[in-house]
Amino acid sequence: MRIAYVLYWNLHRRDGVAKKIRGQVDHWRAAGHDVEVFCVSRGDASDSPWRIFPFRSFRDRYRATQALQRAVVDWFPDVAYLRFDVFLPPVTRMVSAVPTVAEIQTVERAEMKLRRVRSNTTLLYNEVTAPLVLARTRGLVCVTQEIAEQRFVTAHGKPTIVIGNGIDLERVRALPPAENENPHVVFLASVGQAWHGVDKILWMAEQLPDVTFHFVGYRPEDVPGTPPSNLISHGVVTREEYEPILARCDAGIGTLALHRLEMFEASTLKVREYLGYGLPLVLGYEDTDLAGLDPWWKLQLPNEESNVRDGIERIREFFWSVRGRRVPRAEIADRIGAHVKERKRVEFLTQFAEAAESAA
């Protein structure tokens, strides 16, 4: 099967999204499929292994998107996998010409909360054009059940499957237990994301002076206010550089303020990294792949503003109880592992490629 992976992303970030896509492509190719990645990306991306359509301005972005559409259609794939985003212009020509499955990563009300990141004009444009694209797709992949139940998804009546984000466990080694006298915990973060709940973690650190907190993704100058003395900021580093930091830690902290986006479920990559490395975790929302589980290695907090303040004693007890322990990989491999998720995803794509071939 020939699969065109289509997306808009800033490849200069070299972040978790780019890692996830590389992992997906590797799994599909290992399964014997012919896969090509077509990406509209800001700035120069000449060192990328993907087919990049770069832009530097609004007009340039329009041209790049048109070129991407033509290239995908000319490649003649059996199916296209579209990471849904705001495309200029909308990729309706491609979706009409090629059997397309769209992956949806967020919910409409969350987009409204992101006005500080995306302008009102962009959001209005998306509200008009998104239905044009989704109505022409053959199927939808949602990363959470909450997204799959949104009206902007169900309104189109498309076959829909829920596949949470995954991690390639073959590339993540299970870490041996840390040997700390006092607990060390880590937070993988990006600056400026209010829903991460960094303010809550800073308050947590102040209340737990016997616990050492590690921030990865934050430089010291990025931390608001005067950070407590038990907080260490490591800045933006690669996985190879932050793996030793995780090896020193007893637990990981997930997003604690998803309620600020009016969302209640997620399948974040940072949580999958924690579990892949064997770190117990604190969560402030329902994780798609961990729903219904109540193991010793997960502390589930309510998804509300006061979750950390009301639960500080539970958090303290949890950090001490998991000190020197690791999550058994066998307990989580089939829930978060990309090997399971990508097999399921390809099976979903195959039905649309086969249906198109039969109709031809």
Helices and strands as residue ranges (DSSP letters): E 2-8, G 11-13, H 16-30, E 34-42, E 51-55, H 58-75, E 79-83, H 92-97, E 100-104, H 108-113, G 114-116, H 120-134, E 139-142, H 145-148, H 151-154, E 160-162, G 169-171, E 184-188, G 194-196, H 198-207, E 212-216, G 220-222, E 231-233, H 239-247, E 251-253, G 258-261, E 265-266, H 269-277, E 281-283, E 286-287, E 298-300, H 307-310, H 312-321, H 329-336, H 338-359
